[in-house]
């Protein structure tokens, strides 16, 4: 049971990382591929955390801990361990890490690129659909309302977003259709993109 708690902890933290990184619309053409990459990455991290627990879970120093607390510590600790680097080398002017982190980051980048590719297509379709359904004025009003109603924004973030909105609306170098796409994208993803 403790091994499942370890895997669940690492998997849950991986899920939080994926959710923080990607906005994926509910309608995705390649949903099966998205789920395979998304949940596959979670499962791999959970299994690796369980393996770590099986290898070093019986360390004497941790034997006095509650078994479930120890399992949670291993689930969190796994993600700390995969970010270990033993040394950093300079190669052609770049800092290159050497250690477990390099392998983990390479795998994570591989998976994230595939998820991102699927998510971009879905966001593009969703954004174009919304931009086609609303007038420029409606999108501007909805964007302002979304900014004002977002309770997760601080006063500074809200002011920054209003400034971005005003700049976007007044940009003479950008066509109205491009502005509609920009506003629709903000409404769907919350991302401020300069045109």
C-alpha positions in Angstrom: 0.0 0.0 0.0 2.8 2.4 0.8 4.2 1.9 -2.7 0.9 3.0 -4.2 0.9 6.1 -2.0 4.5 6.9 -3.3 3.4 6.5 -6.9 0.2 8.5 -6.4 2.2 11.3 -4.8 4.7 11.5 -7.6 1.9 11.1 -10.2 -0.2 13.8 -8.6 2.7 16.3 -8.6 3.4 15.4 -12.2 -0.2 16.1 -13.0 0.0 19.5 -11.4 3.1 20.3 -13.4 1.4 19.3 -16.7 -1.7 21.3 -15.7 0.3 24.4 -14.9 2.2 24.1 -18.2 -0.5 23.4 -20.7 -3.9 24.7 -21.5 -5.6 22.1 -23.7 -9.2 22.7 -24.9 -11.8 20.1 -24.2 -12.3 19.4 -27.9 -9.1 17.9 -29.3 -8.9 16.0 -32.6 -6.0 13.8 -31.4 -7.4 13.1 -27.9 -6.1 9.5 -27.8 -2.6 10.7 -28.5 -2.9 13.5 -26.0 -4.1 11.1 -23.3 -1.4 8.6 -24.1 1.4 11.3 -23.7 -0.2 13.0 -20.7 -1.1 10.0 -18.6 1.9 8.0 -19.9 4.2 10.7 -18.4 2.3 10.6 -15.1 2.5 6.8 -15.0 6.2 6.7 -15.8 6.9 9.1 -13.0 4.7 7.1 -10.6 6.4 3.8 -11.5 9.9 5.3 -11.2 8.9 6.7 -7.7 7.7 3.2 -6.7 11.0 1.7 -7.9 12.9 4.2 -5.9 10.8 3.3 -2.8 11.5 -0.4 -3.4 15.2 0.2 -3.8 15.9 2.4 -0.8 12.6 2.4 1.2 14.0 0.3 3.9 16.7 2.7 5.0 17.2 2.5 8.7 17.0 6.3 9.2 13.4 6.3 8.0 12.2 3.2 9.8 10.6 5.2 12.7 8.4 7.2 10.4 4.8 6.4 9.8 4.7 4.2 6.6 2.3 6.5 4.8 4.3 9.6 5.7 7.5 7.9 4.5 5.6 7.0 1.2 4.6 10.6 0.6 8.2 11.7 1.3 9.5 9.3 -1.3 6.9 10.5 -3.8 8.1 14.0 -3.3 11.7 13.0 -3.0 11.6 11.2 -6.3 10.9 14.4 -8.1 13.8 16.1 -6.2 16.2 13.3 -7.0 15.5 13.4 -10.8 16.5 17.0 -10.7 19.9 16.2 -9.3 23.0 17.3 -11.2 26.4 16.2 -10.2 28.3 18.8 -12.1 27.9 21.5 -14.8 30.2 21.7 -17.8 30.8 24.5 -20.2 30.3 23.3 -23.8 30.5 25.8 -26.7 29.5 28.6 -24.3 26.5 26.8 -22.8 26.1 25.4 -19.3 25.5 21.6 -19.7 24.3 19.7 -16.6 25.6 16.3 -15.9 23.5 14.0 -13.8 20.1 12.5 -13.5 18.5 15.9 -14.3 19.9 15.8 -17.9 18.1 12.5 -18.6 14.9 13.6 -16.9 14.8 16.9 -18.7 15.4 15.3 -22.1 12.5 12.9 -21.5 10.3 15.6 -20.2 11.1 17.9 -23.1 10.4 15.0 -25.5 6.9 14.4 -24.0 6.1 18.1 -23.5 6.8 18.8 -27.2 4.3 16.2 -28.3 1.6 17.4 -25.9 2.3 21.0 -26.9 1.9 20.1 -30.6 -1.5 18.6 -30.0 -2.6 21.4 -27.7 -1.5 24.1 -30.2 -3.7 22.7 -32.9 -6.7 22.4 -30.5 -6.2 26.0 -29.3 -5.9 27.2 -32.8 -9.2 25.6 -33.8 -10.9 26.8 -30.7 -9.6 30.4 -31.1 -10.6 30.6 -34.7 -14.1 29.3 -33.9 -14.7 31.9 -31.2 -13.2 34.7 -33.3 -15.6 33.8 -36.1 -18.7 33.7 -33.8 -18.2 37.1 -32.1 -17.8 40.7 -33.4 -14.7 42.6 -32.5 -16.7 44.7 -30.0 -18.1 41.6 -28.3 -14.7 40.1 -28.0 -13.3 43.3 -26.5 -16.1 43.5 -24.0 -15.8 39.8 -23.0 -12.0 40.2 -22.6 -12.4 43.2 -20.3 -15.0 41.4 -18.3 -12.9 38.2 -18.0 -10.0 40.4 -16.7 -12.2 42.2 -14.2 -13.9 39.0 -13.0 -10.7 36.9 -12.6 -10.4 36.5 -8.8 -6.9 34.9 -9.1 -5.3 38.1 -10.5 -3.6 40.5 -8.2 -4.3 44.2 -8.6 -1.0 44.6 -10.4 -1.7 41.7 -12.8 -5.2 43.1 -13.5 -3.7 46.6 -14.3 -1.1 45.0 -16.5 -3.7 43.0 -18.4 -5.9 46.1 -18.9 -2.9 48.0 -20.2 -2.3 45.1 -22.6 -5.9 45.1 -23.7 -5.9 48.8 -24.4 -2.6 48.5 -26.4 -4.1 45.6 -28.4 -7.3 47.5 -29.2 -5.5 50.6 -30.3 -2.8 48.9 -32.3 -3.1 50.6 -35.8 -0.6 48.1 -37.4 -2.8 45.1 -36.6 -6.0 44.3 -38.6 -9.3 43.8 -36.8 -9.3 40.1 -37.7 -5.9 39.7 -36.1 -7.1 41.5 -33.0 -10.1 39.2 -32.9 -7.8 36.2 -32.9 -5.7 37.8 -30.2 -8.7 38.5 -28.0 -10.3 35.1 -28.6 -7.0 33.4 -27.7 -6.9 35.4 -24.4 -10.5 34.4 -23.6 -9.7 30.8 -24.1 -6.2 30.5 -22.6 -5.6 33.6 -20.6 -2.4 34.3 -22.5 -1.6 37.9 -23.5 0.1 37.8 -26.9 1.3 40.9 -28.6 0.3 41.1 -32.2 
